Amino acid sequence: MKRNVTLGEISDGRLYRSNDMVKADCHGCRGCHKCCTGMGNSVILDPFDVYRLQQGLGKGLPALLEEGAVELNVVDGAVLPNLRMAGREEKCFFLNADGRCGIHEVRPGICRLFPLGRYYEDNDFRYFLQVGECTERNRSKVRVSKWIDTPEQERNHAFVCRWHGLLRHLEEAVAGREDSERAKQLNLEMLRIFYMNPYDTERDFYRQFDDRAALFSETGQE
């Protein structure tokens, strides 16, 4: 999701890599769950998030959409799924009665990052610390890789870069003609190929993603 602000407005002015230390650890903020409330449609799911949720919950995206845990929204020209905020307090659907994440082990990448964000540049990205998103002032330093807590981080990094590139190409393809039949077709194909078709959770995700990316590329050339 693009932001119409400068990096200096929302960060501490630094860019971080996975081995850097950053003041991100809030230690659970003694039960605080503000980062799980009122997030609108900003907790966007990528294909790896859907794969991991399917592993942990035994449900693919169609089932999560049907039960209201996830919804679809247009983001920079692409139709993408995001976690749904529910009720008057707009709490994450998966926030339990004790104010704790009910899917912590398989939570999406954006949740793992917070309060970090990604800054994309030259087909790669680094991390930045969002200074206005979390009110906890006594955060400790933690290594970025430990905070993100994602297996095979080099492969995951490569996947995120490639996925961002696919989204950027889709955005360019539909720019100015979001209501055209071609734009609708590309969005439907992206949803079908990367999200709606269930993953084999016994198989390596990244190999499955490569196969789906090749299929989507063929679709885009038709």
Beta strands, then each sheet from edge to edge (+ up, - down):
strand 1: 21-25
strand 2: 70-75
strand 3: 78-83
strand 4: 85-86
strand 5: 91-92
strand 6: 116-121
strand 7: 124-129
strand 8: 140-143
sheet 1: 1+ 8-
sheet 2: 2+ 3-
sheet 3: 4+ 5-
sheet 4: 6+ 7-
end
